[in-house]
Amino acid sequence: MKLDILISTIDEGITNVENVILPKRKGVTYIVSHQYRDAKYKNIPKALTRDDVIVSHIPGQGVTKSRNHAIQLASGDIALFSDDDVTYTPEYFDTVIKTFQSNKDLDVALFKIKTPAGFPEYKKYPTEIEKLNKLPFSVGTIEIAIKINSIKDKYILFDERFGAGQPLLIGSDESIFVLDCLRKDLNVWFFPDYVVEHPYESSVKKYKKFDKRLVSVTGAYDARINGIKAIPKAIGGTLKIIPDLIKNKKSPLCYLRERLSASLYILRTNKNNLKF
């Protein structure tokens, strides 16, 4: 079973990729989707000039665009999504491969992120193997492994309106991807095994509770999943948390406006943006 590691990076981040890849191993290929905002970054570091590493440069930014580019380049049996700030061990790759070998009907597997020694658990995970019909917890892209043909056959891609690199809709791209897999009747399971190490801090964790970007993601995600129902949900959701908004010095009207604006943007652009 051939495993592709789909690494997304941008600009000078490509110099960090050498810390992600492991010594050459039969059946493992690294596909580096390198976005650049300036041509000066369009180079391949010497450490990546290996026959098991494929580097593809694409202009612009937006991690979901980068992920989709990597999916299109993938040609192995299974793939694990990756970034330029993670750490692997051979055992992590063994876990991914053995999981798919032992579960022939598996299309998408969700795993756990390990934090460095001395840091809290990355987040609270289920403790047992679990077949998913909905998402019981938030998902990180580097937790996701896929059967490549299952994803390509169903024409499933990341929604490029969401994700890091977007001005407002900075998150929820991973959850939307998994939910699209479920809606396409793919078999999605969670396995309580570590497959990657990442620092405890993440780009989303640094934002304050009612930061405009987080509020916008809430409204946009709701509209992407629930359609027009997101509009009354935004109103009811605002009323429900007014005391918390005031406590955090966030105007309820401002919160509602930000959430509704993002919901309407998704509803207005659904037809032109969805690629499924």
N, C-alpha and C positions, 0 to 999 in steps of 0.2 A: 504494500500500500504506500503510494507516494504522497508525501506531505509538503505542501507549499506554505511558507511563512510569508504573509502579506504585510510588508512593512510600509507604513505611510510616514513621510517626513517632508519637511519644507526648508528651503534655503540652506543655511549652514548646518541644519540638523543632520544632513547626510553624513557629516563627519563623525556623528555619534553612532552610526549604524554598525561600524566595526566592533563596537562593544556589545551589540545585540547578537550577531551571528556567532555560531559555534564552529569548532573545527569541522571540516568537510565530512559529511556522512552520507552514505548511499541512501537514496530515496528521499532526501530532504533538499529542497530548493528554496532560496530566498528571493522573493520578488520585491524590489524596492521601488515604490511609486514616489518619485521625488518631484514635488512641486517647487517652482522657483518664481520669485517676484522680480528678480533681476538676473540677467544673463550671466553675471559674474559667478553665480552659484551653480551654473550648469556644468558640472564636472563630476568625474567619478574618482573618488579617493583610491589610491593604490591598493589599500586593504580590501577593496570590494571587487578588484579585478580577478575574480575566480570564476570557474565555469559552473559553479553551483549558485552564483549570485547574478540576477538579472536586474539591471538598473534602467528605469524608464523615466525620462524627464517630461514633465508637463507644466505649462505655464499657469500662473494664477495661484489661488489659494482656496481653501475649503476642504476639510478632511474627508467629507463624504464623497466629493468628486475624486479625491485620491483613492479612497477605498474602492469605488466603482471601477476605476482604472485598473487597480490591482486584480480585481475579480475577473475582468476581461482578459488579463494576461495569464491568469492561473490555468494550469493544464494538468495538475496532479489529480489524485483521487480525493484528497481532503485538504483543507486549508485552515490555518489559524491566523486570525487578525493580530497585527502587531504595530507597535510604535517605536520611536527611536530612543526611548528612555526606559526600556524594560530589560529584564535579565532572564535568561533561560538556563536550564541544565539539560543534559541528555535525557534525564528521567522525565522531565516535563513533556518532551516530544514522545517518549515511550507511552506515557499516559494517554495522550491524544490518539495515537495510532492504535493502541490496544483497545481503547474505548470503542472506536469505530469498527475494528475487527470483530469485537465481541457482540456488537449490536448492528446486525446487517441492515436493519430497516431504519437506522438512525440517519436523519438528515442534518440536524443542527444540534450541537452539544454546547451547553453552558457550563463553565468551570469556575474555579475560584482564583482570586489574585492573592498572592502571598506578599506581605509587607516585610521589610527588613527587621532583623532582630531588635527588640526593644520598642517597637511601634505597635499601636493597636491593630486589631484585625481591620482589613480594608473596609469591610462592612459586614453586616449580619447576613449570613447565608443559611439556607436550609441545611439540615444535618443528614438528610437521606437522599438517595437517588429519587428523582421525581419526574414524571411525565407532565409536561406543561400544556394546558389548554388556554391559559392566560398567563400574564406576567405577575408573579407574586412579589417581585422585588425589582429594583432598578438594575439595569444591565450595563456593563462596560464592554466596549468593543473587544478589548484584549482578552475577554473571557469567552469569546465566541469562536467555535470551530465549526466548519461547514463541510458537507459533501458537495464538492464543486458542481458536479453535473445536476444535482437536485436544484441548486440555486439557479443555474443557467437555464435549465429546462423550464423552470417556472418564471423566468424573466424577472427575478427579484434583485433589486438594487437598493442602495441607500438613497433616501430622499435628500436631494442636494440642497434643499432649502434649510436644512437643519445641520447642526454640528459645529465644531470648533472652526474658526475662520470666518464664520458668518457674523455680521454686525450685531444681530440681536438673538437669533435662534441658535444659541450656542450648544444646546444639548438635545437629548431625547432621540437622537438619530439611531442609537443602538436599540432602544426599546421598540421604535417604529419598525426597524428592520426585522426584529424577531417576531413582532406581531404580524407583519406581512407574511412571514414564513408560516405562521400558524393559520392565517387566513387562506393561504394557498395549500392547506392540508398537509404540510410537511410534519414529520415527526420530530419534535423538539423535546429534549430531555436535559435536566440539570444533574450534574455529577459533582459530589462534594470533594473534588480533588483539585489540588493546585497545579496550574500549568504555566504560570508566569509570575515573576516578582516585579513589583512596582512600588515606588515610594508611596507613603500613606497619603500625602497631599496630591490633589488633582486640580485641574484648571477650574472645574465647577465649584469645588469646595471653598475656594477663596472668596466667592461672592457673598455679600450680605443677603439675609433671608429674603427681602423683598426688592432686591436689585431689579432694575427694569429688564435686564436680560433674562433673569429667571422668571419674572412674571410673564414676559412675552413667550417664553418657551412653554409655560403652563397653558396659556391660551391657544398657542399654535398646536401643541401636542393634542389637546382636547379636540380641536377642530379636525385634525388629521385622522383621529381615531373615531370620533363620534359624529362628525359632520355638523349639520346645522344645530344639533342639540347643544353644541358648545356655547351658543349665545345665551340661552336661559341659564345654563350651568355657570357661566361667568358671573351673571347677576346674582344668582343664589349663593355661589361660592364667596363672592365679595361680602354679602350681607352676613354670612356665617362667621367671617374672620375679622369683622370690623374692630372688635376690642384688641386683637393682636396687631392689626395694622396701626391703630392709634398708639399702642404701646411701643411699636418700632418706628414711630414717627413717619408713617407712610400714609398719605392721603387716600382714603377709600375711593374717592372719585378718580384719582390718578391711577390707582391700582386697576380699577375697572376699565378705564380708558386703555391702558397698556395691554390688558388681557384681551379685551374685545378687538382692539386693533390687530393684534397678532392672529386671532381667530378668523377675522374677516379676510386677512391677507391669505391665509391658507385656503379658505373656501373659494376665494376669488381666483386663485392660481392653481387649484387642484388639477384641472383638466389639462393644462399646459405642462405641468411639472411631473406628474406621475408617469413612471416608465414601466408599469407592471402590466 
